[in-house]
């Protein structure tokens, strides 16, 4: 089961050939996917060769193989983690029962909605990043962008497989719709707001892969607990690839921070902008924006939908098996921040309805570890500046804090104060114009870097930083 068959038209490790009806349905969907990739995938990449990682098995020891691949020839397919025949459901009303291999009838609509929402995010990020290759700061970064892109495409395949295999005509129609919605389209936008935002520059890309792909980690991890075993196994394998996406963001921002510090020290200045680097306050403003937009992806602080997902054993919590409680939450409470009567208050809410908020708290803790790493870079250069995560109520559009004016430090503001100080906390038009001005033509000489980013600590796959990660024909 673990090995992936690349001799098939659709590579897979689910024995697709044994189900001819399903195989034909997916092969009929494949041309529309490839057309979507040509139309809305990375622009101008049809002839170049990229040193990409491809999965060769679903086990931990041998799931990645590196080689040059032409982008349109990448072998997208269907890969699930190994099945545990003894697996039992770990939470909710069905805790302790054998994991489901088929969709429970009463959960059909809910499961389909969860799969579609997750699946819709995958092509959206590819669309958002379509033009970034033209301004890549190095071949190393260009290759990383394309690795993220092809894996997001494969994650779409994972969800499309589930829709085709387990949801009949409804599933096939939903799979078709995921290629009809487009990021930022005014008529048919993507389902979640963060996936309709523009990604016009590499600072935005690195922030997106740090913050928004990290949300993906937590959503996938909670779905990997699902009582519906094919969904759980799909998400477990996707998580192995998602880790690289977060590495791209974490290390990318770290390198931008390092370059800013190098220029500040070299020129003995607090403002590295005139010398072609990005200043730390601007990095903070981008951090504030991408963090707050990503926090919205977790939904309402108190949610009956999330309670129902948990009770029905469809979507658990992060690392469910490591949590020390009864995993049913009928009598449990959880602390939640709310905005009420003009102030921020803390309440003890039923843990079932606060599942979203617990996931958001786990996410914030994880993000803080990354920000701490960036601050160590700043401290290494002796610069008196600290990057900080904004308050969870800052710049929110969903939940109790939606539309409430709260500063990054957590102070409730009047509308007048917010408008007066907004550009201190969020990227201004001038900030965005400056960042775009740095995005010159792609740096395509091996080992060379744009002026605004430091080199990586090391290359990928034990290759030197000067390796030719992308070949132009």
C-alpha positions as CSV (number, residue, x, y, z in Angstrom):
1,X,0.0,0.0,0.0
2,X,2.8,2.5,0.9
3,X,4.4,2.5,-2.6
4,X,3.0,4.9,-5.2
5,X,2.4,3.6,-8.7
6,X,3.7,6.1,-11.2
7,X,3.0,3.9,-14.2
8,X,-0.7,4.9,-14.0
9,X,-2.2,7.8,-15.8
10,X,-3.1,9.1,-12.4
11,X,-0.3,8.1,-9.9
12,X,-1.8,6.6,-6.8
13,X,-1.4,4.2,-3.9
14,X,-5.1,3.4,-3.5
15,X,-5.3,0.7,-6.2
16,X,-7.3,3.0,-8.4
17,X,-7.1,0.5,-11.3
18,X,-9.4,-1.9,-9.4
19,X,-12.3,0.6,-9.6
20,X,-12.7,1.3,-13.3
21,X,-15.8,3.5,-12.8
22,X,-13.9,5.8,-10.3
23,X,-10.8,5.7,-12.5
24,X,-12.7,6.8,-15.6
25,X,-14.4,9.6,-13.6
26,X,-11.1,11.0,-12.3
27,X,-9.4,10.6,-15.8
28,X,-12.3,12.7,-17.1
29,X,-11.6,15.4,-14.5
30,X,-7.9,15.4,-15.2
31,X,-7.9,17.4,-18.4
32,X,-9.9,20.2,-16.8
33,X,-7.3,20.3,-14.0
34,X,-4.4,20.4,-16.4
35,X,-6.2,23.2,-18.3
36,X,-6.7,25.1,-15.0
37,X,-2.9,24.7,-14.3
38,X,-2.0,26.0,-17.7
39,X,-4.4,29.0,-17.4
40,X,-4.0,29.9,-13.7
41,X,-0.9,28.1,-12.5
42,X,2.6,29.7,-12.4
43,X,2.9,31.9,-15.4
44,X,5.6,31.2,-18.0
45,X,6.8,27.8,-16.6
46,X,5.9,25.4,-19.4
47,X,9.4,24.8,-20.7
48,X,11.6,25.3,-17.6
49,X,13.0,22.4,-15.6
50,X,12.6,22.5,-11.8
51,X,14.5,20.5,-9.2
52,X,11.3,19.2,-7.5
53,X,10.6,16.7,-4.7
54,X,8.1,14.0,-5.7
55,X,6.5,11.5,-3.3
56,X,7.5,7.8,-4.0
57,X,5.9,6.2,-1.0
58,X,3.6,7.1,1.9
59,X,5.9,5.9,4.7
60,X,8.1,8.1,6.8
61,X,11.5,6.7,5.6
62,X,11.2,7.1,1.8
63,X,8.4,9.4,0.7
64,X,10.5,12.0,-1.3
65,X,12.6,11.8,-4.5
66,X,14.3,14.8,-6.0
67,X,14.8,15.3,-9.8
68,X,14.4,17.9,-12.6
69,X,10.8,18.0,-13.9
70,X,9.1,20.2,-16.4
71,X,6.2,21.9,-14.6
72,X,3.4,20.7,-16.8
73,X,4.8,17.2,-16.6
74,X,4.7,17.0,-12.8
75,X,2.8,13.7,-11.9
76,X,0.0,14.8,-9.6
77,X,-1.8,11.9,-8.0
78,X,-3.7,10.4,-5.1
79,X,-1.6,9.5,-2.0
80,X,-3.0,8.4,1.4
81,X,-1.1,7.4,4.5
82,X,-1.0,3.8,5.3
83,X,-4.2,2.4,6.7
84,X,-4.2,1.1,10.3
85,X,-6.8,-1.7,10.3
86,X,-7.1,-1.5,14.1
87,X,-7.7,2.3,14.2
88,X,-10.5,3.5,16.4
89,X,-12.2,6.8,16.6
90,X,-10.6,9.0,19.3
91,X,-13.3,11.6,20.1
92,X,-16.9,12.6,20.0
93,X,-20.0,10.4,20.4
94,X,-18.4,7.6,18.4
95,X,-15.2,7.5,20.4
96,X,-13.9,3.9,20.7
97,X,-15.7,2.6,17.6
98,X,-13.8,1.3,14.5
99,X,-12.9,4.1,12.1
100,X,-15.4,4.4,9.3
101,X,-14.3,3.3,5.8
102,X,-17.5,4.6,4.2
103,X,-19.4,7.9,4.8
104,X,-22.0,7.6,7.6
105,X,-25.3,8.6,6.0
106,X,-26.2,11.1,8.6
107,X,-22.9,12.9,8.2
108,X,-22.8,13.0,4.4
109,X,-23.6,16.7,3.9
110,X,-21.4,17.8,6.7
111,X,-18.4,15.8,5.6
112,X,-18.8,17.0,2.0
113,X,-18.8,20.6,3.2
114,X,-15.6,20.1,5.2
115,X,-13.8,18.4,2.3
116,X,-14.9,21.1,-0.2
117,X,-13.9,23.9,2.1
118,X,-10.4,22.4,2.6
119,X,-10.1,21.5,-1.1
120,X,-11.0,25.0,-2.2
121,X,-8.0,26.5,-0.4
122,X,-5.5,24.5,-2.4
123,X,-5.9,25.8,-5.9
124,X,-6.7,29.3,-4.5
125,X,-3.1,29.7,-3.2
126,X,-1.7,28.7,-6.6
127,X,-3.8,31.3,-8.2
128,X,-2.7,33.9,-5.7
129,X,0.9,33.2,-6.4
130,X,0.7,32.9,-10.2
131,X,3.0,35.8,-11.1
132,X,5.6,35.6,-8.3
133,X,8.1,33.7,-10.4
134,X,8.8,36.8,-12.4
135,X,10.3,38.6,-9.4
136,X,12.0,35.6,-7.6
137,X,14.9,36.8,-5.4
138,X,17.0,33.7,-6.3
139,X,16.8,30.3,-8.0
140,X,16.6,28.7,-4.6
141,X,13.4,30.7,-3.8
142,X,11.9,30.2,-7.3
143,X,12.3,26.4,-6.8
144,X,10.6,26.6,-3.4
145,X,7.7,28.6,-4.8
146,X,7.2,26.0,-7.5
147,X,7.4,23.1,-4.9
148,X,4.7,24.8,-2.9
149,X,2.6,25.3,-6.0
150,X,2.7,21.7,-7.3
151,X,2.0,20.3,-3.8
152,X,-1.0,22.6,-3.4
153,X,-2.2,21.2,-6.7
154,X,-1.7,17.6,-5.4
155,X,-3.6,18.5,-2.2
156,X,-6.5,19.5,-4.4
157,X,-6.3,16.0,-6.0
158,X,-6.5,14.5,-2.5
159,X,-9.8,16.2,-1.8
160,X,-11.2,15.6,-5.3
161,X,-10.5,11.9,-4.9
162,X,-12.6,11.8,-1.8
163,X,-15.4,13.6,-3.5
164,X,-15.4,11.3,-6.5
165,X,-14.9,8.1,-4.5
166,X,-17.4,8.7,-1.7
167,X,-20.0,11.3,-2.7
168,X,-21.3,10.3,-6.1
169,X,-22.8,12.9,-8.4
170,X,-22.8,15.6,-5.7
171,X,-19.1,15.0,-5.2
172,X,-18.3,15.2,-8.9
173,X,-20.1,18.5,-9.2
174,X,-18.3,19.9,-6.2
175,X,-14.9,18.8,-7.8
176,X,-15.9,20.6,-11.0
177,X,-16.8,23.8,-9.0
178,X,-13.4,23.9,-7.4
179,X,-11.9,24.7,-10.8
180,X,-14.6,27.3,-11.6
181,X,-14.0,29.4,-8.5
182,X,-11.0,31.6,-8.7
183,X,-9.1,33.7,-6.1
184,X,-10.3,37.3,-6.0
185,X,-13.0,36.7,-8.7
186,X,-15.8,39.1,-8.0
187,X,-18.4,36.7,-9.4
188,X,-17.1,33.3,-8.2
189,X,-14.5,33.9,-5.4
190,X,-12.9,31.3,-3.3
191,X,-14.9,30.2,-0.2
192,X,-12.6,31.7,2.5
193,X,-11.6,35.3,2.5
194,X,-7.9,34.9,3.0
195,X,-7.7,33.0,-0.2
196,X,-9.1,36.0,-2.2
197,X,-6.4,38.3,-1.0
198,X,-3.6,39.3,-3.5
199,X,-0.1,38.0,-3.1
200,X,1.8,40.6,-5.1
201,X,5.3,40.4,-3.6
202,X,7.6,38.0,-1.9
203,X,7.3,39.4,1.6
204,X,3.6,38.7,1.3
205,X,4.3,35.2,0.0
206,X,6.6,34.4,2.9
207,X,4.1,35.8,5.4
208,X,1.4,33.8,3.7
209,X,3.3,30.5,3.8
210,X,4.2,31.2,7.5
211,X,0.8,32.2,8.7
212,X,-1.9,31.0,6.3
213,X,-0.2,27.6,5.5
214,X,0.2,27.2,9.3
215,X,-3.6,27.5,9.6
216,X,-3.6,24.8,7.0
217,X,-1.5,22.6,9.2
218,X,-4.0,23.0,12.1
219,X,-7.0,22.4,9.9
220,X,-5.4,19.3,8.3
221,X,-4.3,18.0,11.7
222,X,-7.9,18.3,13.1
223,X,-9.2,16.6,10.0
224,X,-6.5,13.9,10.4
225,X,-8.4,12.9,13.6
226,X,-11.6,12.3,11.7
227,X,-13.6,9.1,12.2
228,X,-13.9,9.0,8.4
229,X,-10.6,7.1,7.8
230,X,-10.0,8.0,4.1
231,X,-10.2,11.7,5.0
232,X,-7.9,11.2,8.0
233,X,-5.3,9.3,6.0
234,X,-5.4,11.9,3.2
235,X,-4.7,14.7,5.6
236,X,-2.0,12.8,7.4
237,X,0.0,12.5,4.2
238,X,-0.7,16.1,3.2
239,X,0.8,17.2,6.5
240,X,4.2,15.8,5.5
241,X,4.2,18.2,2.6
242,X,2.6,21.2,4.5
243,X,5.7,21.2,6.7
244,X,7.9,22.4,3.8
245,X,5.5,25.2,3.0
246,X,5.8,26.5,6.5
247,X,9.6,26.2,6.3
248,X,9.6,28.3,3.2
249,X,7.7,31.1,5.0
250,X,9.6,30.8,8.3
251,X,13.1,30.8,6.7
252,X,12.0,33.4,4.1
253,X,11.0,36.0,6.6
254,X,14.0,35.2,8.7
255,X,16.3,35.9,5.8
256,X,14.5,39.2,5.1
257,X,15.0,40.2,8.7
258,X,18.6,39.2,8.6
259,X,19.3,41.3,5.5
260,X,17.6,44.3,7.2
261,X,19.9,43.9,10.2
262,X,23.0,43.5,8.0
263,X,22.2,46.7,6.2
264,X,21.4,48.6,9.4
265,X,24.7,47.6,10.9
266,X,26.8,48.1,7.7
267,X,25.4,51.7,7.1
268,X,24.9,52.5,10.8
269,X,21.2,53.4,10.2
270,X,17.8,52.6,11.6
271,X,16.3,52.8,8.1
272,X,17.6,50.3,5.6
273,X,15.1,51.3,2.9
274,X,17.4,53.7,1.0
275,X,19.9,50.8,0.8
276,X,17.5,48.3,-0.8
277,X,16.4,46.4,2.2
278,X,13.1,46.1,4.0
279,X,12.8,47.9,7.4
280,X,11.7,46.1,10.5
281,X,8.6,48.3,11.2
282,X,7.3,47.4,7.7
283,X,7.9,43.7,8.3
284,X,5.9,44.1,11.6
285,X,3.0,45.7,9.7
286,X,3.0,42.8,7.2
287,X,3.1,40.4,10.1
288,X,0.1,42.1,11.7
289,X,-1.9,41.9,8.5
290,X,-1.2,38.3,7.6
291,X,-1.6,37.0,11.2
292,X,-5.0,38.7,11.6
293,X,-6.4,37.5,8.3
294,X,-5.2,34.0,9.1
295,X,-6.8,34.1,12.6
296,X,-10.2,34.6,10.9
297,X,-9.8,31.3,9.1
298,X,-10.5,29.5,12.4
299,X,-14.1,30.9,12.4
300,X,-16.3,32.1,15.3
301,X,-14.9,31.8,18.8
302,X,-18.1,30.0,19.9
303,X,-19.5,27.8,17.1
304,X,-22.3,25.2,17.1
305,X,-20.9,23.9,13.8
306,X,-17.5,23.1,15.3
307,X,-19.3,21.5,18.3
308,X,-21.3,19.3,15.9
309,X,-18.2,18.3,13.9
310,X,-16.6,17.2,17.1
311,X,-19.7,15.5,18.6
312,X,-20.2,13.6,15.3
313,X,-16.5,12.5,15.3
314,X,-15.8,14.3,12.0
315,X,-13.2,16.9,13.0
316,X,-11.2,16.7,16.2
317,X,-8.7,19.0,17.9
318,X,-5.0,19.4,17.3
319,X,-3.1,16.3,18.7
320,X,-6.4,15.0,20.0
321,X,-4.8,11.9,21.5
322,X,-2.4,13.9,23.6
323,X,-5.1,15.9,25.3
324,X,-5.8,14.8,28.9
325,X,-9.6,14.8,29.0
326,X,-12.5,12.5,28.2
327,X,-12.5,13.5,24.4
328,X,-16.3,14.1,24.6
329,X,-16.4,17.5,26.2
330,X,-20.0,17.2,27.5
331,X,-19.2,18.9,30.8
332,X,-15.9,20.7,30.0
333,X,-15.3,24.4,29.8
334,X,-12.6,26.5,28.0
335,X,-11.5,30.1,28.5
336,X,-12.5,32.4,25.6
337,X,-12.0,36.1,25.0
338,X,-15.1,38.0,23.8
339,X,-15.9,41.6,23.1
340,X,-19.0,42.8,25.1
341,X,-20.3,46.1,26.3
342,X,-17.3,48.0,24.8
343,X,-14.5,45.9,26.4
344,X,-12.6,42.6,26.1
345,X,-13.7,40.1,28.6
346,X,-12.8,36.5,29.4
347,X,-15.5,33.9,29.9
348,X,-15.6,30.2,30.7
349,X,-17.4,28.7,27.7
350,X,-18.6,25.2,27.0
351,X,-15.5,23.4,25.5
352,X,-17.7,21.9,22.8
353,X,-18.6,25.2,21.3
354,X,-15.1,26.6,21.9
355,X,-13.3,24.0,19.7
356,X,-12.4,26.6,17.1
357,X,-10.9,28.9,19.8
358,X,-8.8,26.1,21.2
359,X,-7.4,25.4,17.8
360,X,-6.8,29.2,17.3
361,X,-4.9,29.2,20.6
362,X,-2.7,26.3,19.6
363,X,-2.0,28.1,16.3
364,X,-1.0,31.3,18.1
365,X,1.4,29.4,20.4
366,X,3.0,27.8,17.3
367,X,3.3,31.2,15.5
368,X,5.0,32.7,18.5
369,X,7.7,30.1,18.3
370,X,8.5,31.3,14.7
371,X,8.4,35.0,15.8
372,X,10.8,34.1,18.6
373,X,13.2,32.7,16.0
374,X,13.1,35.9,14.0
375,X,13.7,37.9,17.1
376,X,16.9,35.9,17.8
377,X,18.2,37.0,14.5
378,X,17.6,40.7,15.4
379,X,19.1,40.2,18.8
380,X,22.2,38.6,17.2
381,X,22.9,42.0,15.5
382,X,22.2,43.9,18.8
383,X,19.3,45.9,17.3
384,X,16.7,47.1,19.9
385,X,13.6,45.9,18.1
386,X,11.2,43.1,18.8
387,X,8.7,41.6,16.4
388,X,5.4,40.8,18.0
389,X,2.2,38.9,17.2
390,X,-0.9,41.2,17.3
391,X,-3.7,40.7,19.8
392,X,-6.1,38.1,18.6
393,X,-8.8,40.8,18.4
394,X,-6.8,43.0,16.1
395,X,-8.2,43.7,12.5
396,X,-10.7,40.8,12.7
397,X,-13.5,40.3,10.2
398,X,-15.0,37.2,11.8
399,X,-16.2,36.4,15.3
400,X,-16.8,38.4,18.4
401,X,-14.1,40.9,17.4
402,X,-15.3,41.5,13.8
403,X,-15.2,45.2,13.0
404,X,-14.1,46.1,16.5
405,X,-11.3,48.6,16.6
406,X,-8.5,47.1,18.7
407,X,-4.8,47.9,18.6
408,X,-2.1,45.3,18.2
409,X,-1.5,45.6,22.0
410,X,-5.2,44.9,22.8
411,X,-6.4,48.4,23.5
412,X,-10.0,49.2,22.4
413,X,-10.0,52.2,20.2
414,X,-12.5,54.7,18.8
415,X,-13.1,54.8,15.0
416,X,-11.2,58.1,14.9
417,X,-8.2,56.8,16.7
418,X,-8.2,53.7,14.5
419,X,-8.2,55.7,11.3
420,X,-5.6,58.0,12.6
421,X,-3.2,55.2,13.5
422,X,-4.1,52.5,11.0
423,X,-1.0,53.0,8.9
424,X,1.2,52.4,12.0
425,X,-0.1,48.9,12.3
426,X,-1.1,47.7,8.8
427,X,0.7,48.0,5.4
428,X,-0.1,51.4,3.8
429,X,-0.3,52.1,0.1
430,X,3.2,53.6,0.4
431,X,4.5,50.4,2.1
432,X,3.1,48.2,-0.6
433,X,4.5,50.4,-3.3
434,X,7.9,50.3,-1.7
435,X,7.9,46.5,-1.5
436,X,6.7,46.2,-5.1
437,X,9.5,48.6,-6.1
438,X,12.1,46.1,-4.7
439,X,10.6,43.2,-6.8
440,X,12.9,43.5,-9.8
441,X,13.3,40.9,-12.5
442,X,13.9,37.4,-11.2
443,X,17.4,36.6,-10.1
444,X,18.3,33.6,-12.3
445,X,22.1,33.3,-11.8
446,X,22.8,30.3,-9.5
447,X,23.8,31.5,-6.0
448,X,22.9,35.1,-6.5
449,X,20.4,36.9,-4.3
450,X,18.3,40.0,-4.5
451,X,19.5,42.9,-2.4
452,X,16.6,42.6,0.1
453,X,17.1,39.0,1.3
454,X,20.0,37.1,2.8
455,X,21.1,33.8,1.4
456,X,19.7,30.6,3.0
457,X,21.8,28.9,5.6
458,X,22.2,25.9,3.3
459,X,20.8,24.4,0.1
460,X,18.2,21.8,-0.3
461,X,18.7,18.0,-0.6
462,X,22.3,18.4,0.5
463,X,23.0,20.6,-2.6
464,X,25.1,23.8,-2.4
465,X,23.4,27.2,-2.4
466,X,24.9,27.7,-5.9
467,X,23.1,24.7,-7.3
468,X,21.1,25.3,-10.4
469,X,17.6,24.7,-8.9
470,X,15.8,25.8,-12.0
471,X,17.0,25.3,-15.6
472,X,15.8,27.7,-18.3
473,X,15.6,26.3,-21.8
